[in-house]
């Protein structure tokens, strides 16, 4: 009997709509890979869009209600919900990266990104549990509809995917998470602050993986990594790279100022 491939298992995670089933499936995928129960084959077509639940309602960014600064309880719940949605989508982003592009890389690439998917699943679980502790839950509020767009516009090229998702979007988390932690602490919400501190530590490692494998593939293709990243961001990223940047954390992740300093607005 042929062993199931990592691509087949990745597709199954992407097509799981229930958030908690998806979270468990992602962690099960990581466990099966670590235990050697999945072939390193990524010849299964990935879906154009993952399966998601009916709630939360997905809105265009312009229609999203303003969350405020997170000082009020209502504001903190809205912020926790937004962060939970980011982590939920991040599960699919990491799994799709493996299923779509994993055959172009050595096994260590799959090791890294399956680990990222498991981290994102754990982050989602922590945030959803925190939402429930404060009287809410994931799906209770609307969420941003545009997060998967980064996957759609980079589905043709792994360099574009790595440039935009870990090296722009997740790197932005390194910039905004420390002040968000401070706001929760100032509001006396140490439980939420501890969760975000854990997520922040993992985010540095995720950006480092993105930068590492972006550089690896640039070397394979004979490209200059910095120039290629800047070209791809200008062509594929619809937003702007706006300071302030957490230069220290970005440097720790291998994303030095030579990448983003020149094209920041």
C-alpha positions as CSV (number, residue, x, y, z in Angstrom):
1,X,0.0,0.0,0.0
2,X,1.4,3.4,-1.0
3,X,2.1,5.7,1.9
4,X,0.0,8.9,2.0
5,X,2.0,11.9,0.7
6,X,2.6,15.2,2.5
7,X,0.7,16.8,-0.4
8,X,-2.4,14.7,0.1
9,X,-2.4,15.3,3.8
10,X,-1.9,19.1,3.3
11,X,-4.9,19.2,0.9
12,X,-7.0,17.4,3.5
13,X,-6.2,20.1,6.1
14,X,-7.0,22.9,3.7
15,X,-10.4,21.3,2.9
16,X,-11.3,21.0,6.6
17,X,-13.8,23.9,7.3
18,X,-14.3,23.7,11.1
19,X,-11.7,25.8,12.9
20,X,-11.1,23.3,15.7
21,X,-11.0,20.3,13.3
22,X,-8.5,22.2,11.1
23,X,-6.4,23.0,14.1
24,X,-6.3,19.3,15.1
25,X,-5.7,18.2,11.5
26,X,-2.7,20.6,11.2
27,X,-1.2,19.3,14.4
28,X,-1.9,15.7,13.3
29,X,-0.2,16.4,10.0
30,X,2.9,17.6,11.8
31,X,2.9,14.6,14.1
32,X,2.6,12.2,11.1
33,X,5.4,13.9,9.2
34,X,7.7,13.8,12.3
35,X,6.9,10.1,12.7
36,X,7.8,9.3,9.1
37,X,4.3,8.3,8.1
38,X,4.1,10.7,5.1
39,X,6.0,10.5,1.8
40,X,7.9,13.6,0.7
41,X,5.7,14.1,-2.3
42,X,3.8,17.2,-3.2
43,X,2.1,16.2,-6.5
44,X,-1.5,16.7,-5.3
45,X,-3.3,19.8,-6.5
46,X,-3.9,22.3,-3.8
47,X,-7.4,24.0,-3.7
48,X,-7.6,27.7,-4.9
49,X,-9.2,28.5,-1.6
50,X,-9.3,26.6,1.7
51,X,-12.6,25.5,3.4
52,X,-13.6,27.9,6.1
53,X,-16.6,28.0,8.5
54,X,-19.7,30.1,8.0
55,X,-18.7,32.3,10.8
56,X,-16.9,34.7,11.2
57,X,-18.5,36.8,8.5
58,X,-15.8,38.0,6.2
59,X,-15.7,41.7,5.3
60,X,-13.5,43.8,3.0
61,X,-11.0,45.8,4.9
62,X,-12.9,49.1,4.3
63,X,-16.0,47.6,5.9
64,X,-14.3,46.3,9.1
65,X,-15.5,48.1,12.2
66,X,-12.8,50.1,14.0
67,X,-11.3,48.3,17.0
68,X,-9.9,51.2,18.9
69,X,-6.7,50.9,20.9
70,X,-7.7,47.9,22.9
71,X,-8.1,49.8,26.1
72,X,-11.8,48.8,26.8
73,X,-12.9,45.3,27.3
74,X,-14.9,45.4,24.1
75,X,-11.8,46.7,22.2
76,X,-9.6,44.0,23.7
77,X,-12.1,41.3,22.6
78,X,-12.2,42.7,19.1
79,X,-8.4,42.7,19.0
80,X,-8.2,39.1,20.3
81,X,-10.7,38.0,17.7
82,X,-8.8,39.7,14.9
83,X,-5.6,38.0,16.0
84,X,-7.4,34.6,16.3
85,X,-8.5,35.0,12.7
86,X,-5.0,35.8,11.5
87,X,-3.7,32.7,13.2
88,X,-6.5,30.6,11.8
89,X,-5.7,31.7,8.2
90,X,-2.0,31.3,9.0
91,X,-2.6,27.6,9.4
92,X,-3.8,27.3,5.9
93,X,-1.0,29.6,4.6
94,X,1.7,27.3,6.1
95,X,0.0,24.1,4.9
96,X,-0.5,25.4,1.4
97,X,3.1,26.5,1.2
98,X,4.2,22.9,1.9
99,X,1.6,21.2,-0.3
100,X,2.1,23.5,-3.2
101,X,5.9,24.0,-3.2
102,X,7.4,21.3,-0.9
103,X,8.8,19.2,-3.8
104,X,11.0,22.1,-4.9
105,X,13.0,21.9,-1.6
106,X,14.8,19.4,0.6
107,X,13.0,17.7,3.5
108,X,14.2,20.4,5.9
109,X,11.9,22.9,4.2
110,X,8.9,20.7,5.0
111,X,10.2,20.2,8.6
112,X,10.2,24.0,9.1
113,X,6.8,24.8,7.6
114,X,5.0,21.9,9.0
115,X,6.3,23.1,12.3
116,X,5.0,26.6,11.5
117,X,1.6,25.2,10.7
118,X,1.5,23.4,14.1
119,X,2.6,26.6,15.8
120,X,-0.2,28.6,14.1
121,X,-2.7,25.9,15.2
122,X,-1.5,26.2,18.8
123,X,-1.7,30.0,18.6
124,X,-5.3,29.9,17.4
125,X,-6.2,27.5,20.2
126,X,-4.7,29.8,22.8
127,X,-6.5,32.9,21.4
128,X,-9.8,31.1,21.1
129,X,-9.5,29.8,24.6
130,X,-8.8,33.4,25.8
131,X,-11.8,34.7,23.9
132,X,-14.0,32.1,25.6
133,X,-12.5,33.1,29.0
134,X,-13.7,36.7,28.4
135,X,-17.1,35.7,27.2
136,X,-16.7,35.5,23.4
137,X,-15.5,33.0,20.8
138,X,-14.0,32.8,17.4
139,X,-16.7,33.6,14.9
140,X,-18.6,36.0,17.1
141,X,-17.3,39.1,15.2
142,X,-16.6,39.8,11.6
143,X,-13.1,39.3,10.2
144,X,-10.9,40.5,7.5
145,X,-11.6,38.9,4.1
146,X,-8.3,39.8,2.4
147,X,-5.8,37.6,4.2
148,X,-5.9,34.7,1.8
149,X,-5.3,37.1,-1.1
150,X,-1.5,36.9,-0.5
151,X,-1.7,33.2,-1.2
152,X,-3.7,33.7,-4.4
153,X,-1.4,36.3,-5.9
154,X,1.7,34.1,-5.2
155,X,0.3,30.7,-6.1
156,X,2.6,30.5,-9.2
157,X,6.0,31.1,-7.5
158,X,7.4,30.1,-4.2
159,X,9.8,33.0,-4.1
160,X,6.9,35.4,-4.4
161,X,5.1,33.4,-1.6
162,X,8.0,33.6,0.7
163,X,8.7,37.2,-0.1
164,X,5.1,38.3,0.7
165,X,3.8,36.0,3.5
166,X,6.6,35.4,6.0
167,X,8.9,38.3,4.9
168,X,6.2,41.0,4.7
169,X,3.0,40.0,6.5
170,X,4.5,38.0,9.3
171,X,7.4,40.4,9.7
172,X,4.8,43.1,10.2
173,X,3.7,41.1,13.3
174,X,7.2,41.6,14.7
175,X,6.6,45.3,14.4
176,X,3.2,45.6,15.9
177,X,3.1,42.8,18.5
178,X,5.3,44.4,21.2
179,X,3.2,47.6,21.5
180,X,0.1,45.4,21.4
181,X,1.4,43.4,24.4
182,X,2.1,46.6,26.2
183,X,-1.5,47.8,25.6
184,X,-2.9,44.6,27.1
185,X,-0.6,44.9,30.1
186,X,-1.5,48.5,30.6
187,X,-5.2,47.4,30.7
188,X,-4.4,44.8,33.3
189,X,-4.9,41.9,30.9
190,X,-1.8,40.0,31.7
191,X,-3.2,36.7,30.4
192,X,-3.7,38.0,26.9
193,X,-0.2,39.7,27.1
194,X,1.4,36.3,27.9
195,X,-0.3,34.7,24.9
196,X,1.0,37.4,22.6
197,X,4.5,37.1,24.0
198,X,4.5,33.4,23.2
199,X,3.2,34.1,19.7
200,X,5.9,36.9,19.2
201,X,8.7,34.5,20.1
202,X,7.4,32.0,17.5
203,X,7.0,34.7,14.9
204,X,10.7,35.5,14.9
205,X,11.4,31.9,14.1
206,X,8.8,31.9,11.3
207,X,10.2,35.0,9.6
208,X,13.7,33.4,10.0
209,X,12.5,30.3,8.1
210,X,11.0,32.5,5.4
211,X,14.2,34.5,5.0
212,X,16.3,31.3,5.1
213,X,14.4,29.5,2.4
214,X,14.0,32.6,0.2
215,X,17.7,32.9,0.2
216,X,18.2,29.2,-0.5
217,X,15.9,29.3,-3.5
218,X,17.5,32.5,-4.8
219,X,20.9,30.7,-4.6
220,X,19.4,27.8,-6.5
221,X,18.2,30.1,-9.3
222,X,21.3,32.3,-9.3
223,X,19.4,35.4,-8.1
224,X,20.5,38.2,-5.7
225,X,18.2,37.7,-2.7
226,X,17.8,41.4,-1.7
227,X,17.2,42.7,-5.2
228,X,14.8,39.8,-5.9
229,X,12.8,40.4,-2.7
230,X,12.5,44.1,-3.5
231,X,11.3,43.4,-7.0
232,X,8.7,40.9,-5.9
233,X,7.4,43.1,-3.1
234,X,6.9,46.0,-5.5
235,X,5.1,43.7,-8.0
236,X,3.1,41.5,-5.7
237,X,2.3,43.4,-2.5
238,X,-0.6,45.8,-2.7
239,X,0.1,47.6,0.5
240,X,3.1,49.7,1.6
241,X,5.9,48.9,4.0
242,X,5.4,51.5,6.7
243,X,7.6,52.2,9.7
244,X,8.2,52.0,12.5
245,X,10.0,48.7,12.1
246,X,11.2,46.4,14.9
247,X,14.7,46.4,13.4
248,X,16.2,44.2,16.2
249,X,13.6,41.4,15.8
250,X,13.8,41.6,12.1
251,X,17.6,41.3,12.2
252,X,17.3,38.3,14.5
253,X,15.1,36.7,11.9
254,X,17.7,37.4,9.1
255,X,15.5,40.1,7.6
256,X,18.0,42.9,7.7
257,X,17.5,46.6,6.8
258,X,19.1,46.1,3.4
259,X,15.9,44.3,2.3
260,X,13.2,46.7,3.4
261,X,14.9,50.0,4.2
262,X,15.1,51.2,0.6
263,X,11.5,50.5,-0.4
264,X,9.8,51.5,2.9
265,X,7.4,54.4,2.6
